[in-house]
């Protein structure tokens, strides 16, 4: 099974308030995100992390990485630059880089942390936006059915399948 997620920001205390996450503190958020991940993902599942896995954490990256199930694929986000060089990526990830193109079984998907406004193929799976809709680009991005935000803030704080990702994005775009 393939899962998609983005912008967990494990260890980032300020993200709780910035994104209006329903947690009282960063420790509660981290534990909930790890629990949600592991309740869905099995050992042989592939999880595509579309950036910003860890940020400003007081814990070493290995503490998180050792607890997350599945075959992990990392697409770098802007906040991964601070921790990715501190670990042996080959120990924790099947693949990593600034982007990828994968066969989802329902068509090809371009994976990039930052949304690409000129990409109009089957799917582009991105992160970076969290649940923000107050930016100038929102009306344009909202009209792009191929653009799928994998951010945990609009996907139930857990990795999701492609069909769940499509459904969650349709709902989010309709409500905003």
C-alpha positions in Angstrom: 0.0 0.0 0.0 1.2 3.5 -0.7 0.7 6.4 1.7 1.3 10.1 1.4 2.0 12.7 4.0 3.7 16.1 4.5 4.5 18.8 7.0 4.5 16.8 10.2 7.0 19.2 11.7 7.9 16.8 14.4 9.5 18.6 17.3 8.3 22.1 16.2 6.5 23.6 19.2 5.3 26.7 17.3 3.5 24.8 14.6 0.7 23.8 17.1 -0.5 27.4 17.2 0.5 28.4 13.7 -1.6 25.8 12.1 -4.2 25.5 14.8 -3.4 21.9 15.5 -5.6 20.3 18.2 -2.8 19.5 20.6 -1.8 21.1 23.9 2.0 20.9 23.3 4.6 19.6 20.9 5.1 16.3 22.8 1.4 15.5 22.6 1.5 16.4 18.8 4.5 14.3 18.2 3.1 11.3 20.0 -0.3 11.6 18.2 1.4 11.9 14.8 3.6 8.8 15.4 0.6 6.9 16.8 -1.6 7.9 13.8 1.2 6.9 11.4 1.8 3.5 12.9 -2.0 2.7 13.2 -2.2 2.9 9.4 1.2 1.9 8.1 2.6 -1.6 8.1 6.2 -2.7 7.7 6.1 -3.2 3.9 3.9 -0.2 3.0 5.6 2.7 1.2 5.2 6.1 2.7 6.0 9.2 0.6 6.9 12.1 2.9 6.5 15.2 0.8 8.8 17.4 3.0 9.1 19.0 6.4 9.2 15.8 8.5 11.2 17.3 11.4 11.8 20.9 12.4 13.4 22.6 15.4 13.3 19.5 17.4 15.2 19.0 20.6 15.2 15.2 19.9 17.7 13.6 17.5 16.1 12.7 14.2 16.8 9.0 14.9 14.3 9.1 17.8 11.5 9.8 15.4 12.7 7.8 12.4 13.2 4.6 14.5 9.5 4.7 15.5 7.9 5.3 12.1 6.8 2.1 10.3 7.0 1.4 6.6 9.4 1.9 3.7 10.0 5.7 3.8 10.6 7.9 0.8 11.6 11.5 1.6 11.1 14.5 -0.7 13.0 17.3 0.9 11.1 20.3 2.1 12.5 23.7 3.2 12.6 22.6 6.9 14.4 19.3 6.2 17.7 21.1 5.5 18.4 21.4 9.2 18.4 17.7 10.1 18.9 15.6 6.9 22.7 16.0 6.9 22.9 14.8 10.5 21.8 11.2 9.8 22.7 8.5 7.3 19.6 8.8 5.0 20.3 5.4 3.5 19.6 3.8 6.9 16.1 5.3 7.2 14.9 6.0 3.7 14.4 3.9 0.5 14.8 7.0 -1.6 15.2 10.8 -1.0 15.7 13.9 -3.1 14.1 17.2 -4.1 11.3 15.6 -6.1 10.1 12.4 -7.8 7.7 11.0 -10.3 5.9 7.8 -9.4 3.3 5.5 -10.8 0.4 5.5 -8.4 -1.4 2.7 -10.1 -4.0 5.3 -11.2 -1.6 7.5 -13.2 1.7 9.2 -12.6 2.2 11.7 -9.9 4.8 14.4 -9.5 6.0 14.7 -5.9 7.4 18.1 -4.8 7.2 19.8 -1.5 6.3 23.1 -3.2 3.2 23.1 -5.4 3.9 23.7 -9.1 1.3 26.0 -10.6 2.0 25.0 -14.2 1.8 21.3 -13.7 -1.5 20.0 -15.2 -1.0 16.3 -15.6 -2.8 13.6 -13.6 -1.5 14.4 -10.1 0.9 16.6 -8.3 1.3 15.8 -4.7 2.8 18.5 -2.6 3.0 20.0 0.9 4.3 23.3 2.2 0.9 25.0 2.4 -0.4 23.4 5.6 -4.1 24.5 5.9 -3.5 28.1 4.7 -6.0 29.6 2.3 -5.3 33.3 2.9 -2.5 33.5 0.3 -2.9 35.2 -3.1 -2.3 31.8 -4.9 -5.1 30.0 -3.1 -7.9 30.7 -5.7 -5.6 29.5 -8.5 -4.5 26.4 -6.6 -8.0 25.6 -5.5 -9.1 25.4 -9.1 -6.4 22.8 -10.0 -8.0 19.3 -9.4 -4.6 17.7 -10.1 -3.0 19.5 -7.1 -3.2 17.4 -4.0 -1.9 18.8 -0.6 -0.5 15.9 1.4 -0.2 18.1 4.6 -1.3 16.4 7.8 -3.3 19.5 8.7 -5.9 18.6 6.0 -5.5 14.8 6.1 -6.5 13.9 9.6 -2.9 14.1 11.0 -2.0 10.8 9.4 -0.6 9.3 6.2 -3.3 8.7 3.6 -3.9 6.7 0.5 -4.3 8.3 -2.9 -8.1 8.0 -2.8 -8.2 9.5 0.7 -5.9 12.3 -0.5 -8.1 13.1 -3.4 -11.3 13.0 -1.2 -9.7 15.1 1.6 -8.5 17.7 -0.9 -11.9 17.9 -2.7 -13.6 18.5 0.7 -11.0 21.1 1.8 -11.3 23.0 -1.4 -15.1 23.0 -1.3 -15.1 24.3 2.3 -12.6 27.0 1.7 
